[in-house]
């Protein structure tokens, strides 16, 4: 009987470790080759630099061969999620080849992008002229609203925040 209890205890311990390992979060964006010191307000002449930026979507436009997203930038957490309650760091344009669904990438959504800086583009914010840094997107992440997440433990027990 003690042999069975020992084997069962080991099984539970190993299963718990595997479960915890599966739940551990890892950064989704590689920072290799990325200039972490750049932000949209300081990047006007940094063509070709690799960046990871994020913020809230202001506008999205599907063009013939790409999608353009205007983003209000915020600092990022270590997990690369924008801190939208912090101070904004300017605006930038994301260009992604192909079509992105405007209903999914709607204004107000939180996004993170990694990619390379292209030639800046002139535009307007209201009546003011503005020079937008442009990121050619390699990777995009659309974040879920924090209130929409749910965590479940076992059967029938849940915690939502």
TIVO-2410 file (N, C-alpha, C; in nm, 3 decimals):
# residues 161
REC num residu      c1      c2      c3 atome chaine
REC   1      X   0.082  -0.120   0.000     N      A
REC   1      X   0.000   0.000   0.000    CA      A
REC   1      X   0.086   0.126   0.000     C      A
REC   2      X   0.198   0.122   0.078     N      A
REC   2      X   0.285   0.240   0.082    CA      A
REC   2      X   0.350   0.263  -0.054     C      A
REC   3      X   0.380   0.157  -0.128     N      A
REC   3      X   0.438   0.171  -0.261    CA      A
REC   3      X   0.339   0.245  -0.352     C      A
REC   4      X   0.211   0.209  -0.343     N      A
REC   4      X   0.110   0.276  -0.422    CA      A
REC   4      X   0.100   0.424  -0.386     C      A
REC   5      X   0.104   0.455  -0.256     N      A
REC   5      X   0.095   0.595  -0.212    CA      A
REC   5      X   0.215   0.675  -0.260     C      A
REC   6      X   0.334   0.615  -0.255     N      A
REC   6      X   0.455   0.684  -0.303    CA      A
REC   6      X   0.445   0.711  -0.453     C      A
REC   7      X   0.403   0.609  -0.530     N      A
REC   7      X   0.390   0.627  -0.675    CA      A
REC   7      X   0.283   0.732  -0.707     C      A
REC   8      X   0.172   0.728  -0.634     N      A
REC   8      X   0.066   0.825  -0.657    CA      A
REC   8      X   0.114   0.967  -0.624     C      A
REC   9      X   0.188   0.982  -0.514     N      A
REC   9      X   0.242   1.113  -0.476    CA      A
REC   9      X   0.339   1.166  -0.582     C      A
REC  10      X   0.424   1.078  -0.634     N      A
REC  10      X   0.516   1.120  -0.741    CA      A
REC  10      X   0.438   1.161  -0.866     C      A
REC  11      X   0.337   1.082  -0.899     N      A
REC  11      X   0.254   1.114  -1.015    CA      A
REC  11      X   0.190   1.252  -1.001     C      A
REC  12      X   0.134   1.282  -0.884     N      A
REC  12      X   0.072   1.412  -0.859    CA      A
REC  12      X   0.176   1.523  -0.868     C      A
REC  13      X   0.294   1.502  -0.810     N      A
REC  13      X   0.399   1.605  -0.811    CA      A
REC  13      X   0.446   1.633  -0.954     C      A
REC  14      X   0.471   1.527  -1.030     N      A
REC  14      X   0.517   1.545  -1.168    CA      A
REC  14      X   0.408   1.611  -1.251     C      A
REC  15      X   0.284   1.567  -1.234     N      A
REC  15      X   0.173   1.629  -1.307    CA      A
REC  15      X   0.157   1.776  -1.274     C      A
REC  16      X   0.173   1.811  -1.147     N      A
REC  16      X   0.164   1.951  -1.107    CA      A
REC  16      X   0.275   2.035  -1.169     C      A
REC  17      X   0.396   1.982  -1.170     N      A
REC  17      X   0.508   2.054  -1.232    CA      A
REC  17      X   0.484   2.075  -1.381     C      A
REC  18      X   0.436   1.973  -1.449     N      A
REC  18      X   0.407   1.987  -1.592    CA      A
REC  18      X   0.298   2.090  -1.617     C      A
REC  19      X   0.197   2.090  -1.533     N      A
REC  19      X   0.088   2.187  -1.546    CA      A
REC  19      X   0.139   2.329  -1.525     C      A
REC  20      X   0.221   2.349  -1.423     N      A
REC  20      X   0.277   2.483  -1.398    CA      A
REC  20      X   0.367   2.527  -1.511     C      A
REC  21      X   0.446   2.436  -1.566     N      A
REC  21      X   0.533   2.470  -1.678    CA      A
REC  21      X   0.451   2.512  -1.799     C      A
REC  22      X   0.341   2.443  -1.824     N      A
REC  22      X   0.256   2.475  -1.939    CA      A
REC  22      X   0.191   2.611  -1.924     C      A
REC  23      X   0.165   2.654  -1.800     N      A
REC  23      X   0.099   2.782  -1.776    CA      A
REC  23      X   0.196   2.899  -1.769     C      A
REC  24      X   0.324   2.873  -1.762     N      A
REC  24      X   0.422   2.982  -1.748    CA      A
REC  24      X   0.421   3.067  -1.873     C      A
REC  25      X   0.416   3.199  -1.856     N      A
REC  25      X   0.415   3.291  -1.969    CA      A
REC  25      X   0.555   3.320  -2.020     C      A
REC  26      X   0.566   3.334  -2.149     N      A
REC  26      X   0.693   3.371  -2.209    CA      A
REC  26      X   0.667   3.489  -2.300     C      A
REC  27      X   0.765   3.578  -2.316     N      A
REC  27      X   0.745   3.689  -2.407    CA      A
REC  27      X   0.718   3.639  -2.549     C      A
REC  28      X   0.623   3.702  -2.615     N      A
REC  28      X   0.586   3.659  -2.749    CA      A
REC  28      X   0.669   3.727  -2.858     C      A
REC  29      X   0.741   3.831  -2.821     N      A
REC  29      X   0.821   3.905  -2.918    CA      A
REC  29      X   0.969   3.888  -2.884     C      A
REC  30      X   1.047   3.856  -2.983     N      A
REC  30      X   1.191   3.846  -2.963    CA      A
REC  30      X   1.251   3.987  -2.964     C      A
REC  31      X   1.338   4.015  -2.867     N      A
REC  31      X   1.402   4.146  -2.861    CA      A
REC  31      X   1.540   4.146  -2.928     C      A
REC  32      X   1.575   4.034  -2.991     N      A
REC  32      X   1.704   4.026  -3.059    CA      A
REC  32      X   1.708   4.125  -3.176     C      A
REC  33      X   1.807   4.214  -3.174     N      A
REC  33      X   1.822   4.314  -3.279    CA      A
REC  33      X   1.729   4.432  -3.268     C      A
REC  34      X   1.650   4.441  -3.163     N      A
REC  34      X   1.552   4.548  -3.146    CA      A
REC  34      X   1.616   4.664  -3.070     C      A
REC  35      X   1.592   4.786  -3.117     N      A
REC  35      X   1.639   4.905  -3.049    CA      A
REC  35      X   1.532   4.946  -2.948     C      A
REC  36      X   1.552   4.906  -2.822     N      A
REC  36      X   1.453   4.931  -2.718    CA      A
REC  36      X   1.452   5.076  -2.671     C      A
REC  37      X   1.550   5.155  -2.712     N      A
REC  37      X   1.556   5.295  -2.671    CA      A
REC  37      X   1.470   5.387  -2.757     C      A
REC  38      X   1.428   5.339  -2.873     N      A
REC  38      X   1.348   5.422  -2.963    CA      A
REC  38      X   1.201   5.418  -2.924     C      A
REC  39      X   1.135   5.532  -2.939     N      A
REC  39      X   0.990   5.537  -2.930    CA      A
REC  39      X   0.943   5.629  -3.043     C      A
REC  40      X   0.815   5.634  -3.072     N      A
REC  40      X   0.768   5.712  -3.187    CA      A
REC  40      X   0.809   5.859  -3.188     C      A
REC  41      X   0.825   5.920  -3.072     N      A
REC  41      X   0.863   6.062  -3.071    CA      A
REC  41      X   1.010   6.084  -3.100     C      A
REC  42      X   1.094   5.978  -3.100     N      A
REC  42      X   1.238   5.994  -3.123    CA      A
REC  42      X   1.288   5.917  -3.245     C      A
REC  43      X   1.198   5.864  -3.327     N      A
REC  43      X   1.239   5.769  -3.431    CA      A
REC  43      X   1.232   5.820  -3.574     C      A
REC  44      X   1.215   5.947  -3.594     N      A
REC  44      X   1.188   5.999  -3.729    CA      A
REC  44      X   1.294   5.960  -3.833     C      A
REC  45      X   1.421   5.957  -3.797     N      A
REC  45      X   1.526   5.932  -3.897    CA      A
REC  45      X   1.599   5.799  -3.874     C      A
REC  46      X   1.533   5.702  -3.820     N      A
REC  46      X   1.597   5.575  -3.784    CA      A
REC  46      X   1.557   5.461  -3.878     C      A
REC  47      X   1.565   5.482  -4.007     N      A
REC  47      X   1.523   5.383  -4.106    CA      A
REC  47      X   1.592   5.249  -4.085     C      A
REC  48      X   1.515   5.142  -4.096     N      A
REC  48      X   1.570   5.008  -4.086    CA      A
REC  48      X   1.583   4.954  -3.945     C      A
REC  49      X   1.573   5.040  -3.845     N      A
REC  49      X   1.583   4.993  -3.706    CA      A
REC  49      X   1.466   4.899  -3.674     C      A
REC  50      X   1.495   4.796  -3.595     N      A
REC  50      X   1.392   4.704  -3.548    CA      A
REC  50      X   1.333   4.759  -3.418     C      A
REC  51      X   1.200   4.760  -3.407     N      A
REC  51      X   1.134   4.813  -3.288    CA      A
REC  51      X   1.022   4.719  -3.244     C      A
REC  52      X   0.985   4.733  -3.118     N      A
REC  52      X   0.863   4.673  -3.065    CA      A
REC  52      X   0.788   4.786  -2.997     C      A
REC  53      X   0.674   4.823  -3.055     N      A
REC  53      X   0.594   4.934  -3.003    CA      A
REC  53      X   0.450   4.887  -2.985     C      A
REC  54      X   0.377   4.959  -2.904     N      A
REC  54      X   0.238   4.925  -2.885    CA      A
REC  54      X   0.157   5.043  -2.838     C      A
REC  55      X   0.027   5.027  -2.838     N      A
REC  55      X  -0.062   5.133  -2.793    CA      A
REC  55      X  -0.206   5.102  -2.830     C      A
REC  56      X  -0.286   5.206  -2.842     N      A
REC  56      X  -0.426   5.189  -2.879    CA      A
REC  56      X  -0.447   5.230  -3.025     C      A
REC  57      X  -0.529   5.154  -3.092     N      A
REC  57      X  -0.559   5.180  -3.232    CA      A
REC  57      X  -0.648   5.303  -3.241     C      A
REC  58      X  -0.608   5.398  -3.327     N      A
REC  58      X  -0.687   5.517  -3.352    CA      A
REC  58      X  -0.768   5.502  -3.480     C      A
REC  59      X  -0.706   5.442  -3.583     N      A
REC  59      X  -0.773   5.429  -3.712    CA      A
REC  59      X  -0.713   5.310  -3.787     C      A
REC  60      X  -0.792   5.248  -3.872     N      A
REC  60      X  -0.745   5.139  -3.958    CA      A
REC  60      X  -0.802   5.159  -4.098     C      A
REC  61      X  -0.717   5.135  -4.198     N      A
REC  61      X  -0.759   5.149  -4.338    CA      A
REC  61      X  -0.702   5.034  -4.418     C      A
REC  62      X  -0.790   4.964  -4.487     N      A
REC  62      X  -0.746   4.858  -4.578    CA      A
REC  62      X  -0.727   4.919  -4.715     C      A
REC  63      X  -0.605   4.904  -4.767     N      A
REC  63      X  -0.570   4.954  -4.899    CA      A
REC  63      X  -0.565   4.835  -4.996     C      A
REC  64      X  -0.526   4.859  -5.118     N      A
REC  64      X  -0.527   4.754  -5.220    CA      A
REC  64      X  -0.442   4.633  -5.181     C      A
REC  65      X  -0.323   4.656  -5.125     N      A
REC  65      X  -0.233   4.544  -5.097    CA      A
REC  65      X  -0.182   4.539  -4.953     C      A
REC  66      X  -0.230   4.628  -4.867     N      A
REC  66      X  -0.184   4.631  -4.729    CA      A
REC  66      X  -0.288   4.698  -4.641     C      A
REC  67      X  -0.266   4.685  -4.511     N      A
REC  67      X  -0.352   4.752  -4.413    CA      A
REC  67      X  -0.267   4.852  -4.337     C      A
REC  68      X  -0.320   4.972  -4.315     N      A
REC  68      X  -0.252   5.077  -4.238    CA      A
REC  68      X  -0.329   5.101  -4.110     C      A
REC  69      X  -0.256   5.099  -3.998     N      A
REC  69      X  -0.316   5.121  -3.867    CA      A
REC  69      X  -0.246   5.238  -3.801     C      A
REC  70      X  -0.322   5.338  -3.758     N      A
REC  70      X  -0.266   5.449  -3.682    CA      A
REC  70      X  -0.278   5.414  -3.534     C      A
REC  71      X  -0.167   5.428  -3.461     N      A
REC  71      X  -0.162   5.386  -3.321    CA      A
REC  71      X  -0.111   5.500  -3.234     C      A
REC  72      X  -0.175   5.521  -3.118     N      A
REC  72      X  -0.126   5.612  -3.014    CA      A
REC  72      X  -0.039   5.527  -2.923     C      A
REC  73      X   0.090   5.558  -2.918     N      A
REC  73      X   0.189   5.474  -2.851    CA      A
REC  73      X   0.195   5.496  -2.701     C      A
REC  74      X   0.220   5.386  -2.628     N      A
REC  74      X   0.242   5.388  -2.484    CA      A
REC  74      X   0.363   5.300  -2.451     C      A
REC  75      X   0.425   5.322  -2.335     N      A
REC  75      X   0.534   5.233  -2.293    CA      A
REC  75      X   0.481   5.090  -2.279     C      A
REC  76      X   0.572   4.991  -2.286     N      A
REC  76      X   0.534   4.851  -2.279    CA      A
REC  76      X   0.580   4.788  -2.148     C      A
REC  77      X   0.505   4.687  -2.104     N      A
REC  77      X   0.548   4.606  -1.990    CA      A
REC  77      X   0.655   4.508  -2.038     C      A
REC  78      X   0.710   4.429  -1.947     N      A
REC  78      X   0.808   4.327  -1.986    CA      A
REC  78      X   0.747   4.223  -2.080     C      A
REC  79      X   0.616   4.205  -2.072     N      A
REC  79      X   0.546   4.111  -2.160    CA      A
REC  79      X   0.503   4.179  -2.290     C      A
REC  80      X   0.545   4.304  -2.310     N      A
REC  80      X   0.517   4.385  -2.429    CA      A
REC  80      X   0.373   4.431  -2.442     C      A
REC  81      X   0.300   4.434  -2.332     N      A
REC  81      X   0.164   4.488  -2.334    CA      A
REC  81      X   0.172   4.639  -2.309     C      A
REC  82      X   0.105   4.720  -2.389     N      A
REC  82      X   0.107   4.866  -2.368    CA      A
REC  82      X   0.044   4.906  -2.234     C      A
REC  83      X   0.110   5.000  -2.167     N      A
REC  83      X   0.060   5.057  -2.041    CA      A
REC  83      X  -0.025   5.178  -2.075     C      A
REC  84      X  -0.150   5.155  -2.113     N      A
REC  84      X  -0.235   5.262  -2.166    CA      A
REC  84      X  -0.275   5.365  -2.061     C      A
REC  85      X  -0.249   5.340  -1.935     N      A
REC  85      X  -0.277   5.440  -1.832    CA      A
REC  85      X  -0.155   5.530  -1.810     C      A
REC  86      X  -0.045   5.503  -1.880     N      A
REC  86      X   0.075   5.585  -1.870    CA      A
REC  86      X   0.067   5.705  -1.964     C      A
REC  87      X   0.181   5.769  -1.983     N      A
REC  87      X   0.189   5.885  -2.073    CA      A
REC  87      X   0.210   5.838  -2.216     C      A
REC  88      X   0.133   5.894  -2.308     N      A
REC  88      X   0.147   5.860  -2.449    CA      A
REC  88      X   0.284   5.905  -2.501     C      A
REC  89      X   0.337   5.829  -2.598     N      A
REC  89      X   0.470   5.857  -2.655    CA      A
REC  89      X   0.462   5.899  -2.801     C      A
REC  90      X   0.352   5.952  -2.843     N      A
REC  90      X   0.337   5.992  -2.982    CA      A
REC  90      X   0.256   5.890  -3.061     C      A
REC  91      X   0.248   5.914  -3.189     N      A
REC  91      X   0.171   5.827  -3.278    CA      A
REC  91      X   0.263   5.764  -3.380     C      A
REC  92      X   0.220   5.649  -3.433     N      A
REC  92      X   0.293   5.585  -3.541    CA      A
REC  92      X   0.195   5.510  -3.630     C      A
REC  93      X   0.243   5.474  -3.747     N      A
REC  93      X   0.166   5.398  -3.845    CA      A
REC  93      X   0.223   5.257  -3.853     C      A
REC  94      X   0.134   5.159  -3.854     N      A
REC  94      X   0.171   5.020  -3.879    CA      A
REC  94      X   0.125   4.987  -4.020     C      A
REC  95      X   0.214   4.928  -4.099     N      A
REC  95      X   0.175   4.878  -4.230    CA      A
REC  95      X   0.196   4.728  -4.231     C      A
REC  96      X   0.089   4.655  -4.262     N      A
REC  96      X   0.094   4.508  -4.266    CA      A
REC  96      X   0.045   4.464  -4.403     C      A
REC  97      X   0.126   4.382  -4.471     N      A
REC  97      X   0.086   4.331  -4.602    CA      A
REC  97      X  -0.043   4.251  -4.588     C      A
REC  98      X  -0.131   4.268  -4.685     N      A
REC  98      X  -0.255   4.194  -4.686    CA      A
REC  98      X  -0.367   4.267  -4.614     C      A
REC  99      X  -0.471   4.191  -4.584     N      A
REC  99      X  -0.595   4.245  -4.529    CA      A
REC  99      X  -0.609   4.208  -4.382     C      A
REC 100      X  -0.639   4.306  -4.298     N      A
REC 100      X  -0.674   4.282  -4.158    CA      A
REC 100      X  -0.818   4.326  -4.139     C      A
REC 101      X  -0.895   4.248  -4.067     N      A
REC 101      X  -1.036   4.276  -4.046    CA      A
REC 101      X  -1.053   4.398  -3.954     C      A
REC 102      X  -1.115   4.503  -4.007     N      A
REC 102      X  -1.133   4.627  -3.932    CA      A
REC 102      X  -1.223   4.608  -3.810     C      A
REC 103      X  -1.313   4.513  -3.814     N      A
REC 103      X  -1.399   4.488  -3.698    CA      A
REC 103      X  -1.319   4.429  -3.583     C      A
REC 104      X  -1.217   4.350  -3.614     N      A
REC 104      X  -1.132   4.290  -3.512    CA      A
REC 104      X  -1.028   4.392  -3.461     C      A
REC 105      X  -0.967   4.466  -3.552     N      A
REC 105      X  -0.866   4.567  -3.519    CA      A
REC 105      X  -0.932   4.704  -3.515     C      A
REC 106      X  -1.030   4.720  -3.429     N      A
REC 106      X  -1.111   4.842  -3.426    CA      A
REC 106      X  -1.046   4.950  -3.338     C      A
REC 107      X  -1.081   5.076  -3.362     N      A
REC 107      X  -1.030   5.184  -3.277    CA      A
REC 107      X  -1.059   5.156  -3.129     C      A
REC 108      X  -0.959   5.185  -3.046     N      A
REC 108      X  -0.968   5.160  -2.903    CA      A
REC 108      X  -0.904   5.029  -2.861     C      A
REC 109      X  -0.882   4.937  -2.957     N      A
REC 109      X  -0.817   4.810  -2.926    CA      A
REC 109      X  -0.671   4.833  -2.893     C      A
REC 110      X  -0.615   4.743  -2.811     N      A
REC 110      X  -0.475   4.753  -2.770    CA      A
REC 110      X  -0.394   4.656  -2.855     C      A
REC 111      X  -0.281   4.706  -2.909     N      A
REC 111      X  -0.201   4.629  -3.003    CA      A
REC 111      X  -0.052   4.646  -2.973     C      A
REC 112      X   0.025   4.542  -3.003     N      A
REC 112      X   0.170   4.550  -3.001    CA      A
REC 112      X   0.219   4.501  -3.136     C      A
REC 113      X   0.323   4.565  -3.187     N      A
REC 113      X   0.378   4.530  -3.318    CA      A
REC 113      X   0.530   4.524  -3.309     C      A
REC 114      X   0.589   4.431  -3.382     N      A
REC 114      X   0.734   4.432  -3.399    CA      A
REC 114      X   0.761   4.440  -3.549     C      A
REC 115      X   0.866   4.512  -3.584     N      A
REC 115      X   0.899   4.527  -3.725    CA      A
REC 115      X   1.008   4.629  -3.745     C      A
REC 116      X   1.029   4.667  -3.870     N      A
REC 116      X   1.136   4.762  -3.903    CA      A
REC 116      X   1.078   4.897  -3.944     C      A
REC 117      X   1.153   5.001  -3.908     N      A
REC 117      X   1.110   5.138  -3.941    CA      A
REC 117      X   1.134   5.166  -4.088     C      A
REC 118      X   1.032   5.222  -4.151     N      A
REC 118      X   1.037   5.263  -4.291    CA      A
REC 118      X   1.043   5.415  -4.297     C      A
REC 119      X   1.036   5.472  -4.416     N      A
REC 119      X   1.036   5.617  -4.431    CA      A
REC 119      X   0.916   5.677  -4.360     C      A
REC 120      X   0.937   5.782  -4.281     N      A
REC 120      X   0.824   5.846  -4.213    CA      A
REC 120      X   0.729   5.908  -4.314     C      A
REC 121      X   0.603   5.927  -4.272     N      A
REC 121      X   0.502   5.984  -4.359    CA      A
REC 121      X   0.438   6.105  -4.292     C      A
REC 122      X   0.417   6.208  -4.371     N      A
REC 122      X   0.351   6.328  -4.320    CA      A
REC 122      X   0.201   6.306  -4.318     C      A
REC 123      X   0.139   6.364  -4.216     N      A
REC 123      X  -0.006   6.356  -4.204    CA      A
REC 123      X  -0.056   6.470  -4.118     C      A
REC 124      X  -0.178   6.458  -4.072     N      A
REC 124      X  -0.238   6.562  -3.991    CA      A
REC 124      X  -0.309   6.499  -3.872     C      A
REC 125      X  -0.301   6.570  -3.761     N      A
REC 125      X  -0.383   6.540  -3.644    CA      A
REC 125      X  -0.466   6.665  -3.621     C      A
REC 126      X  -0.592   6.658  -3.659     N      A
REC 126      X  -0.675   6.778  -3.660    CA      A
REC 126      X  -0.619   6.875  -3.763     C      A
REC 127      X  -0.588   6.998  -3.720     N      A
REC 127      X  -0.531   7.098  -3.811    CA      A
REC 127      X  -0.379   7.100  -3.808     C      A
REC 128      X  -0.318   7.024  -3.718     N      A
REC 128      X  -0.173   7.025  -3.703    CA      A
REC 128      X  -0.107   6.921  -3.794     C      A
REC 129      X   0.007   6.961  -3.853     N      A
REC 129      X   0.085   6.865  -3.932    CA      A
REC 129      X   0.161   6.774  -3.836     C      A
REC 130      X   0.180   6.649  -3.878     N      A
REC 130      X   0.246   6.550  -3.794    CA      A
REC 130      X   0.327   6.457  -3.882     C      A
REC 131      X   0.447   6.420  -3.838     N      A
REC 131      X   0.529   6.323  -3.910    CA      A
REC 131      X   0.520   6.190  -3.835     C      A
REC 132      X   0.465   6.090  -3.902     N      A
REC 132      X   0.444   5.959  -3.843    CA      A
REC 132      X   0.560   5.865  -3.874     C      A
REC 133      X   0.622   5.805  -3.772     N      A
REC 133      X   0.713   5.694  -3.800    CA      A
REC 133      X   0.628   5.579  -3.855     C      A
REC 134      X   0.683   5.499  -3.945     N      A
REC 134      X   0.609   5.389  -4.006    CA      A
REC 134      X   0.681   5.258  -3.975     C      A
REC 135      X   0.608   5.163  -3.919     N      A
REC 135      X   0.663   5.031  -3.887    CA      A
REC 135      X   0.607   4.930  -3.987     C      A
REC 136      X   0.697   4.865  -4.061     N      A
REC 136      X   0.657   4.754  -4.146    CA      A
REC 136      X   0.644   4.632  -4.055     C      A
REC 137      X   0.521   4.589  -4.030     N      A
REC 137      X   0.494   4.487  -3.929    CA      A
REC 137      X   0.544   4.351  -3.970     C      A
REC 138      X   0.617   4.289  -3.879     N      A
REC 138      X   0.654   4.149  -3.893    CA      A
REC 138      X   0.560   4.064  -3.810     C      A
REC 139      X   0.525   4.116  -3.692     N      A
REC 139      X   0.439   4.044  -3.599    CA      A
REC 139      X   0.345   4.143  -3.530     C      A
REC 140      X   0.220   4.103  -3.516     N      A
REC 140      X   0.118   4.184  -3.448    CA      A
REC 140      X   0.055   4.102  -3.337     C      A
REC 141      X   0.021   4.168  -3.227     N      A
REC 141      X  -0.057   4.103  -3.122    CA      A
REC 141      X  -0.169   4.198  -3.082     C      A
REC 142      X  -0.290   4.150  -3.091     N      A
REC 142      X  -0.407   4.223  -3.047    CA      A
REC 142      X  -0.440   4.171  -2.908     C      A
REC 143      X  -0.440   4.260  -2.809     N      A
REC 143      X  -0.460   4.221  -2.670    CA      A
REC 143      X  -0.607   4.217  -2.635     C      A
REC 144      X  -0.646   4.122  -2.552     N      A
REC 144      X  -0.782   4.115  -2.501    CA      A
REC 144      X  -0.798   4.218  -2.391     C      A
REC 145      X  -0.921   4.266  -2.374     N      A
REC 145      X  -0.948   4.358  -2.264    CA      A
REC 145      X  -0.928   4.282  -2.134     C      A
REC 146      X  -0.869   4.349  -2.034     N      A
REC 146      X  -0.838   4.281  -1.908    CA      A
REC 146      X  -0.963   4.228  -1.838     C      A
REC 147      X  -1.074   4.296  -1.845     N      A
REC 147      X  -1.196   4.251  -1.780    CA      A
REC 147      X  -1.258   4.130  -1.846     C      A
REC 148      X  -1.213   4.096  -1.966     N      A
REC 148      X  -1.274   3.986  -2.040    CA      A
REC 148      X  -1.208   3.852  -2.012     C      A
REC 149      X  -1.100   3.849  -1.937     N      A
REC 149      X  -1.029   3.723  -1.914    CA      A
REC 149      X  -1.092   3.644  -1.801     C      A
REC 150      X  -1.081   3.512  -1.810     N      A
REC 150      X  -1.131   3.424  -1.706    CA      A
REC 150      X  -1.029   3.316  -1.681     C      A
REC 151      X  -1.015   3.276  -1.554     N      A
REC 151      X  -0.927   3.168  -1.516    CA      A
REC 151      X  -1.012   3.063  -1.447     C      A
REC 152      X  -0.998   2.938  -1.487     N      A
REC 152      X  -1.076   2.830  -1.428    CA      A
REC 152      X  -0.984   2.734  -1.356     C      A
REC 153      X  -1.027   2.690  -1.238     N      A
REC 153      X  -0.956   2.588  -1.161    CA      A
REC 153      X  -1.049   2.470  -1.142     C      A
REC 154      X  -1.007   2.355  -1.184     N      A
REC 154      X  -1.086   2.234  -1.161    CA      A
REC 154      X  -1.217   2.238  -1.236     C      A
REC 155      X  -1.316   2.177  -1.175     N      A
REC 155      X  -1.448   2.167  -1.238    CA      A
REC 155      X  -1.545   2.256  -1.161     C      A
REC 156      X  -1.600   2.354  -1.229     N      A
REC 156      X  -1.704   2.435  -1.169    CA      A
REC 156      X  -1.656   2.551  -1.082     C      A
REC 157      X  -1.526   2.570  -1.068     N      A
REC 157      X  -1.476   2.681  -0.989    CA      A
REC 157      X  -1.405   2.777  -1.082     C      A
REC 158      X  -1.442   2.903  -1.083     N      A
REC 158      X  -1.379   3.000  -1.173    CA      A
REC 158      X  -1.356   3.131  -1.105     C      A
REC 159      X  -1.255   3.200  -1.154     N      A
REC 159      X  -1.224   3.335  -1.105    CA      A
REC 159      X  -1.220   3.425  -1.227     C      A
REC 160      X  -1.291   3.533  -1.222     N      A
REC 160      X  -1.281   3.627  -1.333    CA      A
REC 160      X  -1.248   3.764  -1.277     C      A
REC 161      X  -1.168   3.838  -1.354     N      A
REC 161      X  -1.128   3.972  -1.310    CA      A
REC 161      X  -1.174   4.076  -1.405     C      A
***
